[in-house]
Amino acid sequence: MANKLEGRARRKVRVRKKISGTTERPRLTVFRSNKQIYAQVVDDIKGSTLASATSLKIEKVGDAPQANKSKLAEQVGEAIAQACIAKGIKTVVFDRNGYIYHGRVKALADGARKAGLVF
């Protein structure tokens, strides 16, 4: 387990060296646990979170009680895109946070793109 976490930490550092969120183009970062997925839009210059979405809120509302994790991730992507567009944010930089770009991370990104977010 420790090797898996250390590998993700190395990949995360490698990704974060290259990207940073600005006021004009904030960073969309993803965190996934075994059961849930979280997304935040962060302005790294100000050090503030501009918008966030989580699969916990979607499950509480009851939009998808029987959906699988990929479908929930896509709905989280749509929710974060709607929150961003409501605040006037149309373009972001995608931070996969050391995770491989497939499965739930890809579903979240596709959902955000489908809802109108550009990255």
Secondary structure, 3 states (H helix, E strand, C coil): CHHHHHHHHHHHHHHHHHCCCCCCCCEEEEEECCCCEEEEEEECCCCEEEEEEEHHHHHHHCCCCCCCHHHHHHHHHHHHHHHHHHCCCCECEEECCCCCCCCHHHHHHHHHHHCCCEC
